[in-house]
């Protein structure tokens, strides 16, 4: 699951999704409070008014049902937030704590490693670089199948079984407004294992400007002749 978070971080989705979840959570809480007050009003009316008691009971039950549904949605948002935070912490723990070489900056990227959006295409998975571009292309075009195919077989199955991943990447996955990506560093651990450090930009939902951030490392392993994103903690 850690590589999932790496991809989300790759396109800065985590920051935007958490902000969206916070807004949804606050809205849901306000609705719960409103429904709770409305439920109290119905309860008081049942003792003071002469309206048919059955109608008031029906309204109260409806309000309580809506409150229960909103509470469940709020709990789901909190669980998703907690899971994202735990996965992010796990991902950070995998990054090297000591290095002799300074971290590369976006402006240090070589010309051939700078990929603006209008140059993207589906490149397959014959190399780690091609796989990254294919993932970016898939996200920019809302192509779920091409996106999922970039992962190891074990992780691919999780997209259809894990409820959080199904919600984050649904069948009708919407295109992401991305700007460019750059490959800042490549580390080869073995003939079939490579780690890429990337930089990417996305449009800020509030300002409309493209903002960038150096992303967490993605680990690729050669599986069946293709390079796939793997989960570092479970794949030595």
C-alpha positions in Angstrom: 0.0 0.0 0.0 3.0 2.3 0.5 3.5 2.7 -3.3 -0.1 3.8 -3.6 0.7 6.7 -1.4 3.9 7.4 -3.3 1.8 7.8 -6.4 -0.6 10.0 -4.7 2.2 12.1 -3.4 3.8 12.0 -6.9 1.0 14.2 -8.2 0.3 16.0 -4.9 -3.1 14.4 -4.7 -2.7 13.8 -1.0 -2.7 17.5 -0.2 -5.7 18.3 -2.3 -7.7 15.2 -1.3 -7.1 15.9 2.4 -8.3 19.5 2.0 -11.4 18.3 0.1 -12.1 15.7 2.8 -11.7 18.3 5.5 -14.3 20.5 3.7 -16.7 17.5 3.3 -16.2 16.5 6.9 -17.0 20.0 8.1 -20.1 20.2 5.9 -21.2 16.8 7.1 -20.8 17.8 10.7 -22.8 21.0 10.1 -25.6 18.9 8.5 -25.6 16.5 11.5 -26.0 19.5 13.9 -28.8 20.9 11.8 -30.6 17.6 11.6 -30.1 17.1 15.3 -31.8 20.4 16.0 -34.5 19.7 13.6 -35.1 16.3 15.3 -35.4 18.0 18.7 -37.9 20.4 17.2 -40.0 17.5 15.9 -39.8 15.9 19.3 -41.0 19.0 21.0 -43.8 19.5 18.5 -45.1 16.0 19.1 -45.8 17.0 22.7 -47.1 20.5 22.2 -49.0 20.5 18.9 -52.1 18.8 17.8 -50.7 17.5 14.5 -51.1 13.8 13.8 -48.7 11.9 16.0 -47.9 9.4 13.3 -46.7 12.1 10.8 -44.4 13.6 13.5 -42.9 10.2 14.3 -42.3 9.5 10.6 -40.5 12.8 10.2 -38.4 12.1 13.3 -37.4 8.7 12.0 -36.5 10.2 8.6 -34.3 12.8 10.3 -32.6 10.2 12.5 -31.9 8.1 9.4 -30.3 11.0 7.6 -28.2 11.8 10.7 -27.0 8.2 10.9 -26.0 8.2 7.2 -24.1 11.5 7.6 -22.3 10.2 10.7 -21.3 7.1 8.8 -19.9 9.3 6.0 -18.1 11.4 8.5 -16.5 8.4 10.1 -15.4 7.1 6.7 -13.7 10.4 5.9 -11.9 10.2 9.2 -10.8 6.6 8.6 -9.5 7.5 5.1 -7.6 10.5 6.6 -6.0 8.4 9.3 -5.0 5.7 6.8 -3.4 8.2 4.5 -1.4 9.7 7.4 -0.2 6.3 8.5 0.8 5.3 5.0 2.6 8.6 4.5 4.5 8.1 7.8 5.5 4.6 6.6 6.7 6.0 3.3 8.8 8.6 4.9 10.4 6.0 7.2 11.7 4.2 4.1 13.7 7.2 2.8 17.4 7.2 3.5 18.4 9.2 6.6 22.0 9.7 5.6 23.4 10.7 2.2 26.6 12.2 1.0 25.2 13.8 -2.1 22.9 16.8 -1.8 19.3 16.4 -3.0 18.8 17.3 -6.6 16.6 20.3 -7.3 14.0 20.6 -10.1 16.3 23.1 -11.9 19.0 20.4 -11.9 17.0 18.1 -14.1 18.6 17.4 -17.5 16.6 18.5 -20.6 15.8 14.9 -21.5 14.4 14.3 -18.1 11.9 17.2 -18.2 8.5 16.1 -19.6 5.7 18.7 -20.1 2.2 17.4 -20.3 1.8 18.0 -24.0 4.6 15.5 -24.7 3.0 12.7 -22.7 1.8 9.5 -24.3 1.2 5.9 -23.2 4.8 4.5 -23.4 4.1 1.1 -21.8 6.3 -0.3 -19.0 9.5 -1.4 -20.8 11.5 0.9 -18.6 11.0 2.8 -15.3 11.0 6.1 -17.2 8.4 4.8 -19.6 6.3 3.5 -16.7 6.3 6.9 -15.0 5.2 8.7 -18.2 2.5 6.1 -18.7 1.2 6.6 -15.2 1.2 10.4 -15.7 -0.6 10.0 -19.0 -3.2 7.6 -17.4 -3.9 10.1 -14.5 -4.1 13.0 -16.9 -6.6 11.2 -19.0 -8.5 9.4 -16.3 -7.5 6.0 -17.7 -7.8 3.7 -14.7 -6.8 0.5 -16.4 -3.5 1.9 -17.7 -2.8 3.4 -14.3 -3.4 0.1 -12.4 -1.3 -1.8 -14.9 1.7 0.1 -13.7 1.6 -1.8 -10.4 2.8 -5.3 -9.4 0.2 -8.0 -9.8 -0.2 -8.3 -6.1 -1.0 -4.6 -5.8 -3.3 -4.5 -8.8 -5.8 -6.8 -7.1 -6.0 -4.4 -4.1 -7.6 -1.7 -6.3 -10.7 -3.9 -6.6 -10.7 -5.2 -3.0 -9.6 -2.3 -0.8 -12.6 0.0 -0.2 -10.3 3.1 0.2 -8.5 2.5 -3.1 -11.8 1.8 -4.8 -13.1 5.2 -3.6 -9.8 7.0 -4.4 -9.5 5.5 -7.9 -13.1 4.6 -9.0 -14.1 3.1 -12.4 -15.0 6.6 -13.7 -11.7 8.1 -12.4 -11.6 11.8 -13.3 -8.6 13.3 -15.2 -6.0 15.0 -13.0 -4.9 18.5 -14.0 -1.1 18.0 -14.1 1.5 20.2 -15.7 4.8 18.4 -16.0 7.0 15.8 -14.4 10.8 15.7 -14.1 13.1 12.8 -13.1 15.6 14.1 -10.7 17.5 10.9 -9.7 17.8 7.2 -10.5 19.2 4.7 -8.1 19.8 1.1 -9.4 19.7 -1.5 -6.6 20.0 -4.5 -8.9 19.4 -5.5 -12.5 15.7 -5.7 -11.8 15.2 -3.0 -9.2 15.3 0.8 -9.7 14.2 3.8 -7.6 13.2 7.1 -9.2 13.0 10.5 -7.5 10.6 12.8 -9.4 9.3 16.3 -9.4 5.8 17.1 -10.6 3.4 20.0 -10.9 -0.4 20.3 -10.6 -3.0 23.0 -10.8 -3.9 24.5 -7.4 -7.6 24.3 -7.0 -7.8 27.6 -5.2 -5.4 29.8 -7.2 -5.5 28.1 -10.6 -1.7 28.3 -10.8 0.5 25.3 -11.3 2.6 24.4 -8.3 5.3 21.8 -8.0 6.9 19.6 -5.4 9.7 17.1 -5.2 7.9 13.8 -4.7 8.7 10.7 -2.7 10.7 7.9 -4.3 9.0 5.3 -6.4 10.5 1.8 -6.5 10.2 -0.3 -9.7 10.9 -4.0 -10.2 11.1 -5.8 -13.4 8.3 -8.4 -13.5 7.7 -10.5 -16.6 9.8 -8.2 -18.8 7.9 -5.0 -17.6 8.8 -2.5 -14.9 6.1 -2.3 -12.2 5.7 -0.2 -9.1 6.2 -2.4 -6.0 5.6 -2.0 -2.3 9.1 -1.5 -0.7 8.1 -2.9 2.7 7.0 -6.3 1.3 9.3 -6.6 -1.6 13.0 -7.0 -0.6 
